[in-house]
Amino acid sequence: MQIFKVSGMSCGHCVRAIGEAIRALDAAAEVQVNLAGGEVRVASRLSQEQLLAAIRQEGYQAQPA
């Protein structure tokens, strides 16, 4: 499980956008988003760099937690 601190998330659309961006690269990825805590947890075969790039491409600031 990789954990990222993500800023700019505020609603269900944000949760869907991040989940869809990651699952577009790894359909089997498990994505858990904590809006209140600004945290995204991902179980995936993708590298940390690939996951960060997917989140950032959706317009969010992300860094490893």
Z-matrix of the N, CA and C atoms (Angstrom, degrees):
N
C 1 1.455
C 2 1.525 1 108.18
N 3 1.320 2 115.29 1 124.85
C 4 1.464 3 120.79 2 175.94
C 5 1.523 4 108.14 3 -103.27
N 6 1.322 5 116.14 4 141.25
C 7 1.462 6 121.27 5 -176.22
C 8 1.519 7 109.21 6 -121.25
N 9 1.339 8 115.45 7 134.13
C 10 1.460 9 121.66 8 -179.40
C 11 1.515 10 110.49 9 -128.61
N 12 1.322 11 116.58 10 143.96
C 13 1.456 12 122.49 11 170.83
C 14 1.526 13 105.35 12 -92.19
N 15 1.334 14 115.84 13 125.32
C 16 1.466 15 120.81 14 -175.90
C 17 1.516 16 109.08 15 -127.70
N 18 1.321 17 116.41 16 126.16
C 19 1.464 18 119.55 17 177.62
C 20 1.520 19 109.94 18 -105.89
N 21 1.325 20 114.85 19 150.89
C 22 1.457 21 120.72 20 178.35
C 23 1.517 22 113.48 21 101.89
N 24 1.327 23 118.09 22 -3.44
C 25 1.470 24 120.63 23 178.71
C 26 1.526 25 108.67 24 -83.54
N 27 1.350 26 116.01 25 134.49
C 28 1.463 27 117.71 26 -178.01
C 29 1.521 28 114.93 27 -142.63
N 30 1.343 29 117.85 28 -7.95
C 31 1.462 30 117.99 29 -173.79
C 32 1.522 31 111.73 30 -156.81
N 33 1.321 32 114.31 31 -179.40
C 34 1.458 33 120.46 32 178.95
C 35 1.514 34 113.24 33 -61.41
N 36 1.323 35 117.33 34 -32.84
C 37 1.459 36 120.11 35 177.16
C 38 1.520 37 110.31 36 -60.85
N 39 1.317 38 116.97 37 -40.48
C 40 1.468 39 121.61 38 179.00
C 41 1.527 40 110.13 39 -61.62
N 42 1.308 41 115.73 40 -44.76
C 43 1.467 42 121.03 41 179.54
C 44 1.523 43 110.14 42 -59.79
N 45 1.341 44 116.41 43 -47.61
C 46 1.474 45 121.01 44 179.99
C 47 1.522 46 111.02 45 -63.44
N 48 1.331 47 117.32 46 -44.32
C 49 1.462 48 121.11 47 -176.56
C 50 1.525 49 110.97 48 -61.13
N 51 1.313 50 117.30 49 -44.50
C 52 1.453 51 120.96 50 -179.50
C 53 1.528 52 110.28 51 -68.06
N 54 1.314 53 116.54 52 -45.59
C 55 1.464 54 120.25 53 178.89
C 56 1.517 55 112.38 54 -59.72
N 57 1.315 56 116.76 55 -45.00
C 58 1.464 57 121.04 56 -179.28
C 59 1.527 58 111.39 57 -66.72
N 60 1.328 59 117.67 58 -38.38
C 61 1.464 60 120.94 59 -179.97
C 62 1.524 61 110.42 60 -63.54
N 63 1.316 62 116.35 61 -42.02
C 64 1.462 63 119.97 62 -179.80
C 65 1.526 64 110.70 63 -71.81
N 66 1.328 65 117.19 64 -44.07
C 67 1.469 66 119.68 65 -178.91
C 68 1.528 67 112.43 66 -70.21
N 69 1.317 68 118.55 67 -17.39
C 70 1.463 69 120.67 68 174.21
C 71 1.527 70 109.93 69 -67.51
N 72 1.321 71 116.79 70 -27.86
C 73 1.464 72 121.80 71 179.33
C 74 1.521 73 112.27 72 -94.46
N 75 1.329 74 117.08 73 -29.04
C 76 1.462 75 123.02 74 179.23
C 77 1.524 76 107.90 75 -144.65
N 78 1.326 77 115.52 76 96.83
C 79 1.468 78 120.71 77 -175.08
C 80 1.528 79 112.68 78 -60.71
N 81 1.329 80 117.62 79 -22.76
C 82 1.456 81 121.12 80 -177.98
C 83 1.529 82 112.61 81 -92.22
N 84 1.310 83 117.60 82 2.62
C 85 1.465 84 121.04 83 -177.50
C 86 1.519 85 111.47 84 -63.78
N 87 1.313 86 115.62 85 142.34
C 88 1.459 87 122.43 86 174.28
C 89 1.528 88 106.56 87 -105.47
N 90 1.328 89 116.60 88 120.69
C 91 1.465 90 121.62 89 -175.81
C 92 1.521 91 108.99 90 -120.12
N 93 1.327 92 116.25 91 126.39
C 94 1.466 93 122.19 92 176.58
C 95 1.525 94 107.39 93 -122.47
N 96 1.328 95 116.35 94 125.45
C 97 1.457 96 121.45 95 -178.02
C 98 1.521 97 109.98 96 -116.03
N 99 1.321 98 115.91 97 129.08
C 100 1.465 99 122.85 98 175.55
C 101 1.527 100 106.48 99 -111.17
N 102 1.339 101 116.20 100 97.18
C 103 1.469 102 120.20 101 -177.83
C 104 1.531 103 111.68 102 -60.04
N 105 1.319 104 116.71 103 -47.80
C 106 1.463 105 120.56 104 -176.29
C 107 1.526 106 111.84 105 -61.60
N 108 1.323 107 115.68 106 -37.82
C 109 1.461 108 119.51 107 -178.31
C 110 1.517 109 113.87 108 -90.13
N 111 1.342 110 117.52 109 -6.27
C 112 1.459 111 120.76 110 -179.15
C 113 1.519 112 112.21 111 62.40
N 114 1.336 113 114.98 112 40.44
C 115 1.458 114 119.63 113 -174.35
C 116 1.517 115 111.00 114 -128.21
N 117 1.333 116 115.75 115 139.76
C 118 1.456 117 122.32 116 175.45
C 119 1.522 118 107.38 117 -123.84
N 120 1.339 119 115.49 118 126.71
C 121 1.466 120 121.35 119 177.44
C 122 1.521 121 107.46 120 -111.88
N 123 1.324 122 115.53 121 133.10
C 124 1.462 123 120.00 122 -175.93
C 125 1.524 124 110.53 123 -134.02
N 126 1.331 125 115.51 124 129.03
C 127 1.463 126 122.06 125 169.61
C 128 1.520 127 105.39 126 -106.72
N 129 1.341 128 116.45 127 111.98
C 130 1.459 129 120.68 128 -173.01
C 131 1.519 130 110.23 129 -157.38
N 132 1.326 131 114.60 130 160.03
C 133 1.461 132 120.55 131 174.78
C 134 1.535 133 110.65 132 -81.15
N 135 1.328 134 116.85 133 -9.22
C 136 1.463 135 121.36 134 -177.83
C 137 1.525 136 111.09 135 -73.23
N 138 1.332 137 115.28 136 152.36
C 139 1.462 138 120.53 137 177.50
C 140 1.523 139 110.11 138 -74.89
N 141 1.311 140 115.31 139 162.94
C 142 1.462 141 120.71 140 177.35
C 143 1.528 142 110.56 141 -57.06
N 144 1.321 143 117.43 142 -40.78
C 145 1.465 144 121.60 143 -179.81
C 146 1.520 145 111.56 144 -64.16
N 147 1.337 146 117.16 145 -40.73
C 148 1.467 147 120.44 146 179.17
C 149 1.528 148 110.89 147 -65.73
N 150 1.323 149 116.54 148 -40.90
C 151 1.461 150 120.21 149 179.65
C 152 1.523 151 110.96 150 -66.90
N 153 1.324 152 117.13 151 -43.79
C 154 1.466 153 120.32 152 177.97
C 155 1.526 154 110.33 153 -60.51
N 156 1.321 155 116.75 154 -42.79
C 157 1.473 156 120.44 155 -179.77
C 158 1.530 157 110.63 156 -62.20
N 159 1.332 158 117.45 157 -41.41
C 160 1.472 159 120.96 158 -179.76
C 161 1.515 160 110.71 159 -63.30
N 162 1.329 161 117.06 160 -43.25
C 163 1.465 162 121.08 161 179.80
C 164 1.531 163 110.26 162 -66.73
N 165 1.305 164 116.54 163 -44.39
C 166 1.474 165 120.93 164 -178.29
C 167 1.521 166 111.96 165 -66.30
N 168 1.331 167 117.45 166 -33.41
C 169 1.471 168 120.37 167 178.84
C 170 1.526 169 111.48 168 -64.45
N 171 1.326 170 116.79 169 -22.51
C 172 1.458 171 120.82 170 176.57
C 173 1.528 172 112.09 171 -83.18
N 174 1.330 173 116.54 172 -2.05
C 175 1.464 174 120.37 173 175.33
C 176 1.514 175 115.26 174 98.72
N 177 1.330 176 117.18 175 12.85
C 178 1.467 177 120.53 176 -179.21
C 179 1.524 178 110.00 177 -105.54
N 180 1.316 179 116.02 178 149.53
C 181 1.456 180 121.49 179 173.74
C 182 1.513 181 107.25 180 -86.91
N 183 1.315 182 116.58 181 127.95
C 184 1.458 183 120.44 182 -176.66
C 185 1.517 184 110.69 183 -138.72
N 186 1.335 185 113.90 184 147.05
C 187 1.452 186 120.49 185 175.65
C 188 1.522 187 108.30 186 -150.91
N 189 1.335 188 117.37 187 157.43
C 190 1.452 189 119.10 188 177.70
C 191 1.531 190 109.85 189 -61.35
N 192 1.318 191 116.64 190 142.86
C 193 1.475 192 120.31 191 -179.85
C 194 1.518 193 109.53 192 -83.52
